[in-house]
Amino acid sequence: AADMDQQMPEEVKARRSAELIVLGHEMSEDFREYYQGKETEALLEEPVSIGDRRYMVGYTSEYVKMALETEENLTNTLRRGRVAGKMQDGLYLMVEF
């Protein structure tokens, strides 16, 4: 069993946890930036209005959130397309072929 006197101080745990959260966000953003222009497939889940346009929003198998502009209700359908760009934080535009 570990000796109780050797436990890490709470402030060190808190700082390391905060650093890991920041690193996770940075890595997540890099991972998503990698997708720009790539072909992908998303499971569309729900219709969403952004501005005056209608989209179906869903996720790739890597949990990258995608929006496909369409008036059609494509709930629970898989769609293939190209990642055309970032729409807002954490949401990318997918354009079908």
C-alpha positions in Angstrom: 0.0 0.0 0.0 1.2 3.5 -0.7 2.5 5.6 2.2 -0.1 8.3 3.0 2.7 10.8 3.7 3.7 10.7 0.0 0.4 11.8 -1.4 0.4 14.7 -3.8 -0.8 18.1 -2.4 -4.3 19.1 -3.5 -3.0 22.3 -5.2 -0.7 20.2 -7.4 -3.5 17.9 -8.3 -5.7 20.8 -9.2 -3.0 22.5 -11.3 -2.2 19.3 -13.2 -5.9 18.6 -13.8 -6.3 22.1 -15.3 -3.3 21.7 -17.5 -4.6 18.4 -18.8 -8.0 20.0 -19.6 -6.3 22.8 -21.5 -4.1 20.3 -23.4 -7.2 18.2 -24.2 -9.0 21.2 -25.7 -5.9 22.1 -27.8 -5.5 18.6 -29.1 -9.2 18.4 -29.9 -9.0 21.6 -31.9 -5.9 20.3 -33.8 -7.7 17.1 -34.5 -10.7 18.9 -35.9 -8.6 21.3 -38.0 -7.0 18.2 -39.6 -10.5 17.4 -41.0 -10.7 20.6 -43.2 -11.1 19.5 -46.9 -11.2 15.8 -46.0 -13.9 13.3 -47.0 -16.0 12.1 -44.0 -19.3 10.5 -43.1 -21.7 11.8 -40.5 -24.8 10.3 -38.8 -27.2 13.2 -39.0 -29.4 13.6 -35.9 -31.4 16.8 -35.8 -32.6 19.7 -37.9 -31.1 23.1 -36.9 -31.6 26.7 -38.1 -28.5 28.9 -38.2 -29.3 32.4 -39.4 -31.9 31.9 -42.2 -30.6 28.6 -43.3 -31.6 25.0 -42.4 -29.1 22.3 -41.6 -29.1 18.7 -40.4 -26.5 18.4 -37.6 -24.8 15.2 -36.6 -21.4 13.6 -35.8 -18.7 11.6 -37.5 -17.5 8.4 -35.9 -14.7 10.5 -34.2 -17.4 12.8 -32.6 -16.7 15.8 -34.8 -19.9 17.8 -35.1 -21.0 18.4 -38.7 -23.8 20.4 -40.4 -25.2 19.7 -43.8 -27.3 22.4 -45.4 -30.6 20.9 -46.4 -34.4 21.5 -46.2 -34.9 17.7 -46.0 -35.3 15.9 -42.7 -32.5 13.4 -42.8 -32.7 12.4 -39.1 -30.8 9.1 -38.4 -29.2 8.9 -41.9 -25.6 8.5 -42.8 -24.3 11.1 -45.3 -20.9 11.3 -47.0 -19.3 14.6 -47.9 -16.3 16.9 -47.7 -15.5 19.1 -44.7 -15.9 22.6 -46.2 -14.9 24.6 -43.2 -15.6 25.7 -39.6 -19.0 27.3 -39.1 -18.6 28.1 -35.4 -16.7 26.7 -32.4 -17.0 22.9 -32.6 -19.3 22.8 -35.7 -18.1 22.2 -39.2 -19.9 22.4 -42.5 -20.1 19.3 -44.6 -20.8 19.5 -48.3 -22.2 16.3 -50.0 -20.5 15.1 -53.2 
